[in-house]
Amino acid sequence: MRSPADPFDLPPDPFNKEDDPSFFLDPVDPPMELSTEDLVEIQTELRELNMFKKILGSQGIRGLVNYCEDCGEFHYYDWSILLSHYQQLLVERQSQPHEPAYGVDPSLYVSWDYCRGYCDREMFGKPNPFRQEHRHENS
Ligand SMILES: [Zn+2]
């Protein structure tokens, strides 16, 4: 415990952990090691997300749905959550787990692949052939 302040006391040491209010919060994960390829990929996906939000958001789609292996359920994420997740990854090299949206209308959420296909057709009038190949590789 700190004794009553002496006029000649130094200001509280910000690095003194016992005085640091964040000491009582959950520890933060250390920043992730991200390679240049990782960063390029994250930037690419962030650009895509912005495009999805612009094109599909204007159609009333609220975000993406993702199958979660851990709980065996679908998780729904709003555009704003997804964008902040990617921005946080780029800036802080870490992303706090974000709560999936709860009690949502599943018909307003689509998959990443659906977004890609939809946006390719919007922009090129047909599915992007390069993307088609890529998708075959992955499946
Ligand atoms: Zn889950």
Residues whose N, C-alpha, C, O or C-beta is under 5 A from the ligand:
A	BS01	ZN	C68 D70 C71
